[in-house]
Amino acid sequence: PINVVFAINGAFPLFVLLPFVPYLLELETNCVPKNFYKQCGDLFETAQLRAVWQPMTFVYVYNALQLTNAAWMNFLVEGLEFSAWQIGIVSVAGSIMAWFGIMTYKKFFFASNWRVVYFWCTTLAAVIALGQIILVFGWNKRIGIADIWFSMGDDVLVEFVIAVQFLPMCIMYLGLCPKGSEG
């Protein structure tokens, strides 16, 4: 059964992207590539700007302080006795929801301030993380929700929020790249 989960997880992007490969184009540019030392100098000059280093420092510290809970997967397997199949299904559902998070950001939040997006995503992630407490104490069973479904809802929502939060950082870093240093 776990082989099927890995096959689905690996084949899904392949079957979705493979039909578009013949249509990929290399865009022509009028840009002359800079040598390595010039690119490093340009990046260093850019990183010294306050408008650059301040948000970069915030994003770095923010991401450094977001520690993953390594014991959570162990709790799902040992404490709740999730099978490898169930763990795989939760992972696949989370990946699909992350894609929806990316599309949601593109449609609704692209023009938003990145600080606002970070604030609300952090707040939502904190509220969703409280669901783990509900799962640990088994309160979800009292209202008739099985552990697998509650865990899937919790993990899927977290993946969605993380995907929405990740894109402002990518866009910010793309804007920092000096002209001629792309690619």
N, C-alpha and C positions, 0 to 999 in steps of 0.2 A: 504493500500500500504506500509506503513512504517513497518508493521509486516513482509512483504515479504523481505524487505531489511535486517532486523535483522535476519530472518531465513536463508537467503543466506549467510550472513556474518558469522553466527555461524555454519552452516552446512558444508560449504566449507572445513574448516580444518578438520572437523570430517570425512568426506567422503574421503579425501585425505590420512589422517593418519591412520584411523581405519584398513585398510587392512594389515598394516605393524606391528600391535601390536603383533601378534603371533610370529613374527621373532625377537622381542627384546630380547637381551641376557644380562645377568649380567656377566661382565668380572671378572675373578678371578685375584686377586692381591696378591703379596707377601708382601705388605705393612702392617705394624702393625699400627693401629690407635693410634694417640697421644692423651693424655688427653687435656682437654680444656685449661689449663694454659700453657702447652708447646706449643700448637698451637698459642695462643695469643702472647707468647714470640717470636716465630719464625716470626710471621707476623710483630711484632714491629721491630725486627732486620732487616727484609727485607725492611720495609718502611723507615728505616733510611739511606739506601743507596742512594747516590745522583742520581744514574742511575734509581732509582725507584721513589723517591719523586718528582723529577723535572718534569718528564712527567706526573705523577699523578696530580700534582698541575696545570700544564697547562690544562689538560683535565677537571679538576674540574672547574677552572675559566672560561674556554671557554664555557662549558655547562651552568654554572651559568649565564653567560652574554647573552646567547641566550634566550631571552624572547619571549614567544609566544604572538601573537596578539589576545587577547581575543575578541576585537571588530570586528575582521574580520568575524567570524561566524555570529555575529549579523548583520553586513553589508550585508552578503549574504542573510540572511532571511528577514530582514526589508528593506534594500535598493534595493536589486535586486529581492526580493520576490521569492526566491528559496523555493520550497516545501520540505517537509521532505523527499520525495522520491528522489529528486535531490541531497540533501545533502548526503543521504545514498549512492547513486550511486557514487558520488565523493569520498566518504570514501572507498567504495569497490575497486574502480579503483586505489586509492592511495595504498591500502594494496597489491594489485596484483603487482603494480609497485615497491613497496618496496622489494618484493620477487625477482623481476628482478634485483634490485640494489644489493642484496646479491649475486646473481649468477654472476653478472658482476664483483663484487669485487673478488670473488673466481677465476674467469677465467682470469681476466686481471690485477688486482692490488694486488694480494696476496703477491707477492715478492717485492712490492714497499715500499718505506720509508713512515712511517705513517705521517711524517711532510708534505711530498709532497701531500699525499692524503687529509690531512686536509686543506692545502692551496687551492688546486683546488676545493675541495667541498665547501669551504667557498666562494670562488670567484663565482662559479656557482650558489650557493644559493642566493648570493646578486644580481646577474644578473636576476635570475628567479623572485626574489621578486619585481623587477621593473614591472613585469607583473601585480601586484596588482594595481599599479598606473594607468596602461592602463585600467584596469577594472573599477576602481573608476571613471575615467573621461569619460568612455564610448567610448574610441577610437577604441576598438575592433569592435564595431557596424559599424563604418565607413568603415572598410575593410570587413564587412559581416560575422563576427564570432559572434555567439550568446553567451550571457553571460555564459550559462551553459558549453558550450564547451571550452571557453577560461579559465574559472575557473577550469574546470577539467584538462586541460593541465597544468595550473600553479601548482595546488595541486599535481598532479601525478608526475611532474618533481621534485618538492621539496621532495616528499616521496622517490623517487629514489635516490636523492643525499644524503639524510639523512641516508638511509640504507647503501650506500657505505661508508659513513663517520663513521658510528657506529661500523663497524667490526674491524677496527684497534684498537679501544679502547678495545673491548672484547678480542682480541688476546693478547694485551699488559697486561691486567689484568690476563688472564689465565697464562701467563708466570711468573707472580709475586707470584703465589701461592706456598708456600714452600711444598716440598715433604712430603707426609703423611697428608697434611691438605685438600686434595681434597675431594669433595663430601660432 
